[in-house]
Amino acid sequence: MAIYIDPPTWPGHGRMWSHLVSDTSFEELHSFAAALGAPRRAFERDHYDLPEERYADAVHAGAVEIGSKELVRLLTAAGLRRPKHRPGPAAAGR
């Protein structure tokens, strides 16, 4: 029952980005992200993309700092991983 963040090492749009995830639910993740002021459009399948300048804010708000590989392992173990090449749970049932 925690929110996790990996280091801002992912380049895109002239910035560096972190991934913010929950090990419990997307509802928990959306609530945490909203409290940070992250827009819903920053949510991508199973995580929020958070710019480098917001990293310290997320940690201060309670996000646990972990490495990128551990973040993926946690997300997968929680059953919340939604890779790009696979449909989400709703689409898989069709």
Secondary structure as GFF3:
##gff-version 3
##sequence-region A 1 94
A	DSSP	beta_strand	3	5	.	.	.	ID=ss1
A	DSSP	beta_strand	10	12	.	.	.	ID=ss2
A	DSSP	beta_strand	15	22	.	.	.	ID=ss3
A	DSSP	alpha_helix	26	36	.	.	.	ID=ss4
A	DSSP	three_ten_helix	40	42	.	.	.	ID=ss5
A	DSSP	beta_strand	43	44	.	.	.	ID=ss6
A	DSSP	beta_strand	47	51	.	.	.	ID=ss7
A	DSSP	three_ten_helix	52	54	.	.	.	ID=ss8
A	DSSP	alpha_helix	55	60	.	.	.	ID=ss9
A	DSSP	beta_strand	64	65	.	.	.	ID=ss10
A	DSSP	alpha_helix	68	77	.	.	.	ID=ss11
A	DSSP	alpha_helix	89	92	.	.	.	ID=ss12
###
